[in-house]
Amino acid sequence: MGLYITGAILILLIIGVILIYNGLVQKSQMADNGWSDIDVQLKRRANLIPQLVNTVQGYATHERELFADIAEKRAKALAAGDDLASRGEAESELSRPVARLMAVAEDYPDMKASQNFLDLQQELADTEDKIEMARRFYNGAVRELNTRVQSFPANLLAGMFGFRTRDFFEVSMPERALPKVDLGGAS
């Protein structure tokens, strides 16, 4: 009889460990998926920026310093890779000259009326929104993973199986607000 009770307890413990492990895997996969979404959108933005620079360059050739700053910051952002702190800082730094570029564009009515510029501006604004949504998803997934990793009894097994808390992805973009696109006057 004691052997059956011991066996039942052992089976329950094994089932508990399996459930905890699978829960940790699920939360970890959600965080990985969230980071992948952020990475895709950041790369999309990085690919849009040279097109936008080329469009503005045609109108504002005297802004060479700004164009060089954007190219340098874009290269740093791409080189930061998956290190969240470095990537967040690099993306924040890139946002500043891009916002200045959009402000420069406001001084050129011909460029503002250019359909190519309007399309790029709209695409960049959409991408910024997608980055924000992906960041929220990722940070939510990280919050759930971190809660699971730090909660009892999962915290007893998380370290043993290599699960760790992760950092949130923060990008400070105080100048992020892009000028509003008025498509009413572009017809």
C-alpha positions as CSV (number, residue, x, y, z in Angstrom):
1,M,0.0,0.0,0.0
2,G,2.8,2.4,0.9
3,L,4.5,1.6,-2.5
4,Y,1.3,2.7,-4.3
5,I,1.1,6.0,-2.4
6,T,4.8,6.7,-3.0
7,G,4.3,5.9,-6.7
8,A,1.3,8.2,-6.9
9,I,3.2,11.0,-5.3
10,L,6.1,10.5,-7.6
11,I,3.8,10.5,-10.7
12,L,2.1,13.7,-9.4
13,L,5.5,15.3,-8.9
14,I,6.6,14.3,-12.5
15,I,3.4,15.7,-13.9
16,G,3.9,18.9,-11.9
17,V,7.5,19.3,-13.2
18,I,6.3,18.7,-16.8
19,L,3.5,21.3,-16.5
20,I,5.9,23.9,-15.0
21,Y,8.5,23.2,-17.7
22,N,6.0,23.4,-20.5
23,G,4.6,26.7,-19.1
24,L,8.1,28.1,-19.0
25,V,8.8,27.0,-22.5
26,Q,5.5,28.6,-23.7
27,K,6.3,32.0,-22.0
28,S,9.9,31.9,-23.4
29,Q,8.6,31.2,-26.9
30,M,6.2,34.1,-26.6
31,A,9.0,36.4,-25.7
32,D,11.2,35.1,-28.5
33,N,8.3,35.7,-30.9
34,G,7.8,39.2,-29.6
35,W,11.4,40.0,-30.1
36,S,11.3,38.7,-33.6
37,D,8.4,41.0,-34.4
38,I,10.3,44.0,-33.0
39,D,13.4,43.1,-35.0
40,V,11.5,42.8,-38.2
41,Q,9.9,46.2,-37.8
42,L,13.2,47.9,-36.8
43,K,14.8,46.4,-39.9
44,R,11.9,47.7,-42.0
45,R,12.4,51.1,-40.5
46,A,16.1,51.0,-41.2
47,N,15.4,50.1,-44.8
48,L,12.9,53.0,-45.2
49,I,15.3,55.6,-43.8
50,P,17.7,55.6,-46.8
51,Q,14.8,56.1,-49.2
52,L,13.6,59.0,-47.1
53,V,17.0,60.5,-46.9
54,N,17.4,60.2,-50.7
55,T,14.1,61.9,-51.3
56,V,14.9,64.8,-48.9
57,Q,18.5,65.0,-50.2
58,G,17.1,66.0,-53.6
59,Y,15.5,69.1,-52.1
60,A,17.8,69.9,-49.2
61,T,21.4,69.2,-50.4
62,H,22.9,71.6,-47.7
63,E,21.8,69.2,-44.9
64,R,24.9,66.9,-45.4
65,E,25.7,66.8,-41.7
66,L,22.2,65.6,-40.9
67,F,22.4,62.9,-43.6
68,A,25.7,61.7,-42.3
69,D,24.4,61.6,-38.7
70,I,21.4,59.5,-39.9
71,A,23.7,57.1,-41.8
72,E,26.0,56.7,-38.7
73,K,23.2,56.2,-36.3
74,R,21.5,53.7,-38.6
75,A,24.7,51.7,-38.9
76,K,25.0,51.6,-35.1
77,A,21.4,50.5,-34.7
78,L,21.8,47.7,-37.2
79,A,25.1,46.6,-35.6
80,A,23.5,46.5,-32.1
81,G,21.9,43.1,-32.9
82,D,19.9,41.4,-30.2
83,D,21.4,43.1,-27.1
84,L,18.3,44.8,-25.8
85,A,20.1,47.6,-24.0
86,S,22.4,48.5,-26.9
87,R,19.6,48.1,-29.4
88,G,17.2,50.3,-27.5
89,E,19.8,53.0,-27.0
90,A,20.9,52.9,-30.7
91,E,17.3,53.0,-31.9
92,S,16.6,56.0,-29.6
93,E,19.7,57.7,-31.0
94,L,18.5,57.0,-34.6
95,S,15.0,58.5,-33.9
96,R,16.4,61.9,-33.1
97,P,18.0,62.7,-36.5
98,V,15.1,61.1,-38.3
99,A,12.7,63.4,-36.5
100,R,15.0,66.3,-37.4
101,L,14.9,65.1,-41.1
102,M,11.1,65.2,-41.0
103,A,11.2,68.7,-39.5
104,V,13.6,69.8,-42.3
105,A,11.2,68.4,-44.9
106,E,8.5,70.8,-43.5
107,D,10.6,73.7,-44.9
108,Y,10.2,72.5,-48.5
109,P,6.7,72.8,-49.9
110,D,7.6,71.1,-53.2
111,M,8.9,68.1,-51.4
112,K,5.9,68.0,-49.0
113,A,3.7,67.8,-52.1
114,S,5.8,65.0,-53.6
115,Q,3.8,61.7,-53.7
116,N,7.0,59.7,-53.1
117,F,7.8,61.7,-50.0
118,L,4.2,61.5,-48.7
119,D,4.2,57.7,-49.3
120,L,7.6,57.3,-47.5
121,Q,6.4,59.5,-44.6
122,Q,3.2,57.5,-44.2
123,E,5.1,54.2,-44.4
124,L,7.5,55.4,-41.8
125,A,4.7,56.5,-39.5
126,D,3.0,53.1,-40.0
127,T,6.2,51.3,-39.2
128,E,6.7,53.4,-36.0
129,D,3.2,52.3,-34.9
130,K,4.0,48.7,-35.6
131,I,7.3,49.0,-33.7
132,E,5.2,50.3,-30.7
133,M,2.7,47.5,-31.0
134,A,5.5,44.8,-31.2
135,R,7.3,46.4,-28.3
136,R,4.1,46.2,-26.2
137,F,3.6,42.6,-27.1
138,Y,7.2,41.7,-26.4
139,N,7.2,43.5,-23.0
140,G,3.9,41.8,-22.1
141,A,5.4,38.4,-23.0
142,V,8.6,39.2,-21.0
143,R,6.5,40.3,-18.0
144,E,4.6,37.0,-18.1
145,L,7.9,35.0,-18.4
146,N,9.5,36.9,-15.6
147,T,6.5,36.4,-13.4
148,R,6.6,32.7,-14.1
149,V,10.3,32.4,-13.6
150,Q,10.2,34.3,-10.3
151,S,7.0,32.6,-8.9
152,F,6.9,29.6,-6.6
153,P,7.2,26.6,-7.5
154,A,8.4,27.4,-11.0
155,N,11.4,29.4,-9.6
156,L,12.7,26.2,-8.1
157,L,12.9,24.6,-11.6
158,A,13.5,27.6,-13.8
159,G,17.2,28.0,-13.1
160,M,17.8,24.3,-13.3
161,F,16.3,24.3,-16.8
162,G,18.1,27.4,-17.9
163,F,15.1,29.8,-17.8
164,R,16.0,33.4,-16.8
165,T,14.3,36.7,-16.5
166,R,14.6,39.0,-19.5
167,D,14.9,42.7,-19.9
168,F,12.1,44.8,-21.3
169,F,12.8,46.6,-24.6
170,E,12.6,50.3,-24.1
171,V,13.2,52.9,-26.7
172,S,13.0,56.5,-25.6
173,M,11.6,58.5,-28.5
174,P,10.7,62.0,-27.2
175,E,10.9,63.4,-30.7
176,R,9.2,60.4,-32.2
177,A,6.1,62.2,-33.3
178,L,6.2,62.5,-37.0
179,P,4.5,65.4,-38.7
180,K,0.9,64.6,-39.6
181,V,0.3,63.7,-43.2
182,D,-2.4,65.8,-44.7
183,L,-3.6,63.8,-47.7
184,G,-6.5,66.2,-48.3
185,G,-4.2,68.8,-50.0
186,A,-2.2,66.3,-52.0
187,S,-5.0,65.5,-54.5
